[in-house]
Structure formats: structure tokens, C-alpha cells
Amino acid sequence: MDFGIKDSIVAIITIDKSVVSSNTIPVFYASSEEHKERLALLIAKVTMGMVHDLENGSYVVVRH
């Protein structure tokens, strides 16, 4: 039996072009704050994940 919670990062959404893309986690670059928020929401809906604000201009979508 598995008693632990397995968290997995589904995506990173940011406006900051200096965020380096990862080999394992997709990074989506938004053109504006509104676009970033909408993109994060849509990715979370599709993947059944949760959006978390990293407070550095980036969102991360995590599946709990």
C-alpha cells in the first residue's frame, strides 16, 4: 500500500524569459499577467492540477 502523497509538477507558467526550460517540466511563457493567469488556469483544468503562485512572477501547476 502507498500511504504517501505523490506531488508532481505539471508545468511552470511565467512571463520571465530568463526562466530556463527544463527537460522534464514544461515551461510556458505568457505575454502578459492576464495571459499568464488564464494559461495557468487552463493547464490546471486539463491536467486536474492546482495552481500555486510562487510570488516571483511565476505560477506552478502541481498535481496532488
Rosetta blueprint (number, residue, H / E / L):
1 M L
2 D L
3 F L
4 G L
5 I L
6 K L
7 D L
8 S E
9 I E
10 V E
11 A E
12 I E
13 I E
14 T E
15 I L
16 D L
17 K L
18 S L
19 V L
20 V L
21 S L
22 S L
23 N L
24 T L
25 I L
26 P L
27 V E
28 F E
29 Y E
30 A L
31 S L
32 S L
33 E H
34 E H
35 H H
36 K H
37 E H
38 R H
39 L H
40 A H
41 L H
42 L H
43 I H
44 A H
45 K H
46 V H
47 T H
48 M L
49 G L
50 M E
51 V E
52 H E
53 D E
54 L L
55 E L
56 N L
57 G L
58 S E
59 Y E
60 V E
61 V E
62 V E
63 R E
64 H L
